[in-house]
Amino acid sequence: IVVTTDAIMHSCCMPPWLVVSGNITNVTAKPINYVKLVFSFRNASGKTVYTDSAYNLKAASMNDDAEVRRILNEKPHFVPLPPGASDKFTYQIPMPMLPSYARVQVMPTVSTP
């Protein structure tokens, strides 16, 4: 996993957003179903103050809530990543939704067939 963007995006019309994006490459000899990224926001003492998650883009529907699934009439799905294949990920959250934090830890979990 390579983080390519880690920035607070500003706009004149909305609150600032934390945006983290990057690339995921399957470096194993076997396909992987998807990668779930857990973002753990911690205060200066190291205590977790907020946790959220995102999936690689080929599995983005895995993060849809029940109402979105109902509206789109679809079930969560993913496109497996064969060995050597790459995909992207993007995590976005409005800054006002985050409690005060000092650092973020990103923890990937890989799902295999």
Protein Blocks (a to p, Z undefined) as FASTA:
>chain_A
ZZfbdcddddfkbccddddddddddfbfbdcfbdcdddddddfkopafbdcddddfklmm
mmpcfklmmmnopacddddddehiacdddddddfklpccdfbdcdddddddZZ
